[in-house]
Amino acid sequence: MKYDEQILLKGAQEFNREADMIVVICALRYGFFGLLFGAIGTIAIARTWVTNMDSLTLYTSIAVVGGIGVACGIVRGRKLAFKLRLEAQRLLALVQIAQNTNRKDIPVAEVV
């Protein structure tokens, strides 16, 4: 098997593309589950303990929990994006090392 730096470059590009989208994906995913669990929890609380909860309070509670979910998703997405970008930089560093070690214009010191 022969070394091919294009594979590393494509991998680095793929990691960067994933890093660009991961924040949005995590925010949407966490926001969806926040809304879902907020709705289930708020409705359960409204039916169990509060008998006269109006719809504005109900929707506000669901929206707050959904907003907390989105915020948590953004934080998680940024952490994952950083890891992906770091891995892309590692691949690019490997390519740069390979290019520097294969240069023909650098004089090689003779061993005496």
Z-matrix of the N, CA and C atoms (Angstrom, degrees):
N
C 1 1.454
C 2 1.527 1 108.23
N 3 1.312 2 116.12 1 133.47
C 4 1.449 3 122.37 2 -177.01
C 5 1.534 4 110.42 3 -99.66
N 6 1.332 5 115.33 4 146.40
C 7 1.456 6 121.18 5 177.74
C 8 1.530 7 109.77 6 -67.78
N 9 1.326 8 116.52 7 132.96
C 10 1.454 9 121.58 8 178.65
C 11 1.523 10 108.23 9 -134.81
N 12 1.315 11 115.85 10 109.17
C 13 1.468 12 119.51 11 -177.19
C 14 1.527 13 112.63 12 -70.11
N 15 1.321 14 117.38 13 -19.30
C 16 1.469 15 120.23 14 179.05
C 17 1.525 16 111.44 15 -63.92
N 18 1.327 17 116.55 16 -31.19
C 19 1.469 18 119.72 17 177.26
C 20 1.522 19 110.00 18 -64.33
N 21 1.336 20 116.21 19 -43.04
C 22 1.468 21 119.86 20 178.45
C 23 1.527 22 111.34 21 -66.02
N 24 1.335 23 116.72 22 -40.05
C 25 1.463 24 119.78 23 179.00
C 26 1.525 25 111.56 24 -65.41
N 27 1.324 26 117.01 25 -40.73
C 28 1.469 27 120.03 26 177.23
C 29 1.527 28 110.73 27 -65.22
N 30 1.324 29 116.64 28 -39.26
C 31 1.459 30 120.22 29 177.31
C 32 1.519 31 111.61 30 -62.67
N 33 1.328 32 116.69 31 -41.90
C 34 1.467 33 120.83 32 178.30
C 35 1.525 34 110.89 33 -64.03
N 36 1.333 35 117.09 34 -41.52
C 37 1.464 36 120.19 35 177.56
C 38 1.530 37 110.91 36 -63.53
N 39 1.323 38 116.37 37 -39.93
C 40 1.469 39 120.28 38 179.43
C 41 1.532 40 110.97 39 -65.08
N 42 1.329 41 116.62 40 -41.93
C 43 1.464 42 119.69 41 177.37
C 44 1.527 43 111.02 42 -61.92
N 45 1.333 44 117.30 43 -40.48
C 46 1.461 45 120.10 44 178.68
C 47 1.525 46 111.78 45 -66.97
N 48 1.326 47 117.84 46 -38.85
C 49 1.473 48 120.53 47 176.74
C 50 1.524 49 110.96 48 -63.32
N 51 1.328 50 116.26 49 -43.21
C 52 1.462 51 119.76 50 178.35
C 53 1.525 52 110.73 51 -63.62
N 54 1.326 53 116.45 52 -39.79
C 55 1.464 54 120.31 53 -179.44
C 56 1.527 55 111.28 54 -64.16
N 57 1.339 56 116.50 55 -33.83
C 58 1.464 57 119.80 56 178.82
C 59 1.529 58 111.70 57 -66.59
N 60 1.315 59 117.52 58 -34.21
C 61 1.462 60 120.99 59 -175.42
C 62 1.531 61 114.36 60 -94.81
N 63 1.313 62 118.05 61 -19.21
C 64 1.460 63 120.28 62 -170.37
C 65 1.529 64 112.21 63 -65.82
N 66 1.316 65 118.34 64 -32.50
C 67 1.468 66 120.67 65 -179.89
C 68 1.525 67 109.96 66 -64.88
N 69 1.330 68 116.56 67 -45.17
C 70 1.466 69 120.63 68 -179.76
C 71 1.531 70 110.42 69 -66.09
N 72 1.327 71 116.60 70 -43.65
C 73 1.455 72 120.48 71 -179.10
C 74 1.529 73 110.89 72 -62.17
N 75 1.329 74 116.76 73 -45.49
C 76 1.473 75 119.75 74 179.61
C 77 1.527 76 111.09 75 -65.03
N 78 1.330 77 117.56 76 -40.79
C 79 1.462 78 120.12 77 179.46
C 80 1.521 79 110.79 78 -62.28
N 81 1.332 80 116.92 79 -43.26
C 82 1.466 81 119.80 80 178.86
C 83 1.528 82 111.49 81 -66.47
N 84 1.317 83 116.60 82 -43.06
C 85 1.462 84 120.46 83 -178.73
C 86 1.533 85 110.92 84 -64.42
N 87 1.328 86 116.51 85 -49.96
C 88 1.461 87 119.54 86 -179.07
C 89 1.534 88 110.67 87 -66.54
N 90 1.351 89 116.51 88 -36.41
C 91 1.464 90 119.63 89 177.82
C 92 1.515 91 111.90 90 -64.59
N 93 1.328 92 117.47 91 -41.34
C 94 1.464 93 121.17 92 177.70
C 95 1.523 94 111.03 93 -60.51
N 96 1.339 95 115.66 94 -48.90
C 97 1.463 96 117.97 95 -179.73
C 98 1.522 97 111.66 96 -68.54
N 99 1.328 98 117.16 97 -31.20
C 100 1.465 99 119.82 98 174.47
C 101 1.520 100 111.61 99 -63.49
N 102 1.325 101 116.34 100 -43.94
C 103 1.467 102 119.83 101 176.91
C 104 1.524 103 111.33 102 -64.17
N 105 1.323 104 116.14 103 -42.54
C 106 1.455 105 120.58 104 -179.36
C 107 1.527 106 111.35 105 -62.55
N 108 1.334 107 116.04 106 -52.15
C 109 1.464 108 118.90 107 -179.37
C 110 1.517 109 111.60 108 -69.80
N 111 1.341 110 117.08 109 -31.60
C 112 1.463 111 119.84 110 175.87
C 113 1.518 112 111.39 111 -64.40
N 114 1.327 113 115.66 112 -41.42
C 115 1.467 114 119.41 113 179.01
C 116 1.521 115 111.01 114 -66.33
N 117 1.316 116 116.32 115 -46.36
C 118 1.472 117 119.64 116 -179.85
C 119 1.525 118 110.72 117 -62.31
N 120 1.332 119 116.10 118 -46.46
C 121 1.468 120 119.74 119 -178.90
C 122 1.509 121 113.47 120 -66.31
N 123 1.314 122 116.74 121 -42.92
C 124 1.467 123 120.23 122 -179.30
C 125 1.522 124 111.41 123 -66.75
N 126 1.311 125 116.09 124 -42.15
C 127 1.472 126 118.44 125 178.84
C 128 1.521 127 110.60 126 -66.31
N 129 1.335 128 116.45 127 -38.91
C 130 1.468 129 119.20 128 178.05
C 131 1.523 130 111.34 129 -64.00
N 132 1.324 131 116.53 130 -42.45
C 133 1.472 132 120.08 131 178.08
C 134 1.522 133 110.32 132 -65.84
N 135 1.328 134 117.01 133 -42.02
C 136 1.465 135 120.74 134 -178.86
C 137 1.525 136 111.15 135 -62.87
N 138 1.309 137 117.54 136 -38.46
C 139 1.463 138 120.07 137 -178.96
C 140 1.522 139 112.55 138 -78.09
N 141 1.330 140 116.81 139 -28.86
C 142 1.457 141 119.62 140 -175.08
C 143 1.520 142 112.72 141 -87.34
N 144 1.362 143 116.50 142 -51.47
C 145 1.458 144 118.69 143 -171.87
C 146 1.525 145 114.55 144 -108.02
N 147 1.295 146 117.27 145 -32.97
C 148 1.463 147 119.84 146 -175.08
C 149 1.521 148 108.29 147 -111.28
N 150 1.299 149 115.33 148 120.93
C 151 1.460 150 118.47 149 -177.70
C 152 1.526 151 112.70 150 -94.57
N 153 1.318 152 117.71 151 -19.99
C 154 1.466 153 119.34 152 -175.95
C 155 1.534 154 112.46 153 -118.95
N 156 1.322 155 118.12 154 41.66
C 157 1.463 156 121.52 155 178.23
C 158 1.526 157 108.77 156 -77.71
N 159 1.341 158 116.64 157 124.52
C 160 1.462 159 119.43 158 179.57
C 161 1.535 160 110.05 159 -81.04
N 162 1.311 161 115.48 160 167.48
C 163 1.469 162 120.00 161 -173.83
C 164 1.530 163 111.86 162 -68.36
N 165 1.339 164 118.08 163 -31.59
C 166 1.461 165 120.00 164 179.10
C 167 1.522 166 110.75 165 -63.38
N 168 1.320 167 117.34 166 -43.70
C 169 1.465 168 121.24 167 177.81
C 170 1.528 169 110.69 168 -64.62
N 171 1.301 170 116.36 169 -39.97
C 172 1.453 171 121.18 170 179.21
C 173 1.532 172 110.85 171 -62.24
N 174 1.333 173 117.19 172 -50.01
C 175 1.465 174 120.99 173 -179.52
C 176 1.525 175 112.25 174 -67.23
N 177 1.326 176 115.96 175 -35.49
C 178 1.460 177 119.52 176 177.95
C 179 1.520 178 110.65 177 -64.85
N 180 1.305 179 117.54 178 -42.82
C 181 1.463 180 121.22 179 178.19
C 182 1.520 181 111.32 180 -61.78
N 183 1.323 182 116.74 181 -43.42
C 184 1.463 183 120.86 182 178.56
C 185 1.530 184 110.18 183 -63.73
N 186 1.329 185 117.47 184 -42.76
C 187 1.462 186 121.31 185 -179.06
C 188 1.526 187 111.54 186 -66.00
N 189 1.335 188 117.31 187 -37.67
C 190 1.466 189 120.42 188 179.15
C 191 1.526 190 110.46 189 -64.53
N 192 1.318 191 116.92 190 -45.60
C 193 1.466 192 120.01 191 178.95
C 194 1.530 193 110.07 192 -65.64
N 195 1.315 194 117.75 193 -38.50
C 196 1.461 195 120.69 194 175.99
C 197 1.524 196 111.72 195 -64.13
N 198 1.327 197 117.11 196 -39.82
C 199 1.464 198 121.23 197 176.95
C 200 1.518 199 112.41 198 -64.52
N 201 1.319 200 115.93 199 -38.44
C 202 1.461 201 119.81 200 175.77
C 203 1.532 202 109.74 201 -64.03
N 204 1.327 203 116.24 202 -39.59
C 205 1.463 204 120.15 203 176.43
C 206 1.518 205 112.39 204 -61.79
N 207 1.324 206 117.68 205 -42.98
C 208 1.463 207 121.62 206 178.41
C 209 1.524 208 110.03 207 -62.99
N 210 1.328 209 117.17 208 -44.29
C 211 1.466 210 120.35 209 179.30
C 212 1.528 211 111.46 210 -61.38
N 213 1.318 212 116.79 211 -42.90
C 214 1.471 213 120.51 212 177.20
C 215 1.525 214 110.68 213 -64.26
N 216 1.321 215 116.95 214 -37.67
C 217 1.455 216 121.17 215 177.82
C 218 1.519 217 112.62 216 -65.30
N 219 1.316 218 117.16 217 -38.13
C 220 1.459 219 120.81 218 177.74
C 221 1.520 220 110.66 219 -65.09
N 222 1.325 221 116.37 220 -43.77
C 223 1.468 222 120.18 221 178.63
C 224 1.526 223 110.53 222 -62.12
N 225 1.324 224 116.49 223 -46.85
C 226 1.463 225 120.98 224 179.62
C 227 1.532 226 111.03 225 -64.12
N 228 1.319 227 116.83 226 -41.39
C 229 1.457 228 121.00 227 178.95
C 230 1.520 229 112.62 228 -63.43
N 231 1.322 230 117.20 229 -38.86
C 232 1.469 231 120.24 230 177.89
C 233 1.521 232 111.58 231 -65.23
N 234 1.327 233 116.09 232 -38.73
C 235 1.467 234 119.05 233 177.66
C 236 1.523 235 110.97 234 -64.84
N 237 1.322 236 116.98 235 -43.68
C 238 1.464 237 120.36 236 178.27
C 239 1.528 238 111.29 237 -66.29
N 240 1.322 239 117.14 238 -38.70
C 241 1.465 240 120.91 239 179.02
C 242 1.523 241 110.44 240 -63.56
N 243 1.332 242 116.65 241 -39.35
C 244 1.459 243 119.47 242 178.05
C 245 1.522 244 110.70 243 -62.78
N 246 1.322 245 116.83 244 -43.39
C 247 1.467 246 120.09 245 179.07
C 248 1.525 247 111.42 246 -62.68
N 249 1.322 248 116.88 247 -40.40
C 250 1.459 249 120.02 248 178.95
C 251 1.525 250 111.70 249 -67.29
N 252 1.328 251 117.21 250 -41.16
C 253 1.465 252 120.08 251 178.71
C 254 1.526 253 111.21 252 -67.45
N 255 1.327 254 116.33 253 -35.64
C 256 1.456 255 120.23 254 176.96
C 257 1.527 256 110.64 255 -63.88
N 258 1.318 257 117.02 256 -42.14
C 259 1.462 258 120.72 257 177.79
C 260 1.536 259 110.84 258 -65.18
N 261 1.326 260 117.40 259 -36.68
C 262 1.467 261 120.59 260 176.24
C 263 1.526 262 110.30 261 -63.81
N 264 1.322 263 116.50 262 -40.35
C 265 1.466 264 119.70 263 178.37
C 266 1.525 265 111.46 264 -65.57
N 267 1.310 266 117.19 265 -35.36
C 268 1.469 267 120.03 266 176.62
C 269 1.527 268 110.67 267 -62.98
N 270 1.321 269 116.32 268 -43.44
C 271 1.459 270 119.35 269 178.21
C 272 1.528 271 111.62 270 -63.75
N 273 1.327 272 116.79 271 -41.59
C 274 1.460 273 120.10 272 178.60
C 275 1.527 274 111.38 273 -65.73
N 276 1.326 275 116.45 274 -34.78
C 277 1.465 276 119.99 275 176.81
C 278 1.531 277 110.55 276 -65.66
N 279 1.329 278 116.80 277 -39.12
C 280 1.465 279 119.76 278 176.70
C 281 1.526 280 111.48 279 -62.32
N 282 1.325 281 116.36 280 -41.14
C 283 1.464 282 120.53 281 178.09
C 284 1.523 283 109.69 282 -63.63
N 285 1.323 284 116.69 283 -43.68
C 286 1.467 285 120.29 284 -179.21
C 287 1.525 286 111.21 285 -64.54
N 288 1.322 287 117.22 286 -40.25
C 289 1.467 288 120.48 287 176.94
C 290 1.524 289 110.22 288 -61.81
N 291 1.317 290 116.49 289 -43.88
C 292 1.466 291 120.12 290 179.42
C 293 1.521 292 111.08 291 -63.31
N 294 1.317 293 117.42 292 -40.14
C 295 1.461 294 120.37 293 179.47
C 296 1.532 295 110.86 294 -67.28
N 297 1.326 296 116.86 295 -39.13
C 298 1.463 297 120.06 296 -179.79
C 299 1.521 298 111.99 297 -69.24
N 300 1.313 299 116.94 298 -34.81
C 301 1.464 300 118.74 299 -178.42
C 302 1.521 301 112.43 300 -80.29
N 303 1.308 302 118.48 301 -17.04
C 304 1.466 303 121.73 302 179.89
C 305 1.524 304 113.08 303 -97.96
N 306 1.308 305 118.50 304 5.12
C 307 1.468 306 120.72 305 -178.82
C 308 1.526 307 110.34 306 -69.41
N 309 1.307 308 115.56 307 138.07
C 310 1.462 309 121.54 308 -178.69
C 311 1.527 310 112.57 309 -92.62
N 312 1.335 311 118.00 310 -17.90
C 313 1.459 312 120.12 311 -175.08
C 314 1.526 313 113.61 312 -86.03
N 315 1.322 314 117.58 313 -2.33
C 316 1.457 315 120.87 314 178.96
C 317 1.520 316 108.25 315 -89.35
N 318 1.334 317 117.52 316 122.49
C 319 1.457 318 118.57 317 179.22
C 320 1.523 319 111.09 318 -69.03
N 321 1.305 320 115.89 319 140.30
C 322 1.455 321 122.00 320 179.90
C 323 1.516 322 107.77 321 -98.93
N 324 1.319 323 116.60 322 130.17
C 325 1.458 324 120.51 323 178.97
C 326 1.525 325 109.88 324 -71.33
N 327 1.310 326 115.49 325 138.83
C 328 1.447 327 119.25 326 178.78
C 329 1.520 328 110.06 327 -80.79
N 330 1.305 329 114.91 328 143.18
C 331 1.454 330 120.68 329 176.93
C 332 1.524 331 107.10 330 -85.95
N 333 1.318 332 116.45 331 125.98
C 334 1.463 333 120.65 332 -178.52
C 335 1.503 334 111.30 333 -99.94
